[in-house]
Amino acid sequence: MRKGDEVIGEVYRMVFPDKGIARVTEDGQEYNVKVKYALPGQKIRLRISKKKANNLEGNLLEVIEPAAGELKSDCPHFGQCGSCIYRTFPYEKQLEIKKGLIGDLFAPVLGRAEFDRIFEGIYTGPEYEGYRNKMEFTFGDEYKDGPLALGMHKRGNFYDIITTGGCRIVDEDYRAIVSFTLEYFKGKGLPFFHRVTHEGYLRHLCVRKAAKTGEILVALVTTSAIDFDLTEWADELRALPTTGTVVGILHTVNDSVADTVLDEGTTILYGRDYFYEELLGLKFKISQFSFFQTNSLGAEVLYSKVKEYLGTPEIPNPVVFDLYSGTGTIAQLVSPAAGKVVGVEIVEEAVEAAKVNADINGLTNCEFIAGDVLRVLDDVEEEPDYIILDPPRDGINPKALTKIIAYGVDRMVYVSCKPTSLARDMEVLKEAGYVPQKMCCVDMFPATVHVETVVLMSRDKE
């Protein structure tokens, strides 16, 4: 089999996070081909894209036969934007697939029997649809020189944008705001920022909505290439019949060539530049760029498991370290059971937000420090009794992990948004004498490949 060949295969399993393994028979010989977005049980047509020794990868061209029990998607954008690849499977099947992928990742680290013993299963939030509290939509065109589009990148394509006015993982307010904004700027004839020429005006539309309070924050991101009065857009946006309440409309300038949302100056067009959300009885002030779990109701499930795993302190007034603390959500939720909580986070804006939120909630035993965990730990005078870890996707810097282990705390809770990073770090923790006691997942992002993982590790004192 050669690169470029088009062949037929049957997908019999998956590897984390989103590749199916298709069994292909050619000239009497059997091959295994990794195919992104292919799902177990499907019969597919694929094109070989990579061949190195016996390692074959392919691009999905067509699903010839769906898997048993597979449903027709109720999302008009399914298969185009590439986000919700499990959407055609019943939810129970989605969870079964995710559990299998997690088991395959951690069985080599723990042993299959040990994984089965400590794994509690996958917990779910109360919402299957409309669960996201934040979306960043991109301006562009669906094809070269096509009409203005506003939505998500087309699957596997850096340039083309799919207008996602019918997206199911956000609620009707997002869909109304996207549709209105697209039609408004189509009518004005304003150009989008082109990712090749680096010319144009419209870049992104950022929408955040709190699940508990219903407050909505909208930010339009443009370049400074055109001086356009956005007052009319903001006024008409406020007049939309949304179920939530628009509390702030912002205009952010970003002239960077990078295809990401950067703040090079923000103007408030209406209201305020933040909104409030509530989690487990606490109130949080969230700005346009604040990190906050993108599924509020799912986050309550996740953080409840973290508190459960941390357990009742065995010593009075313990010191808890919340490392990679973000806006300090976990730190504040566990603070009532602690003498002091020290949060460390490298993003200064997140640290300032954590301090503000602690004040809002009347919490006086939380200290938040801005800086890299690797360096900050050298200057922190307190010694932790317990440690909570919630690192970014790439996991923990090996040198930082060595310092964390050196504290010798009896109990650690590790929260991971990327299980492969957790599996790698768990190997190191096990070698240092930490034994996984409990483990679970929380499905924060139904219909997608993503899942949060939580593990409790205790020090083997022997």
Disulfide bonds with the S-S distance in Angstrom:
none
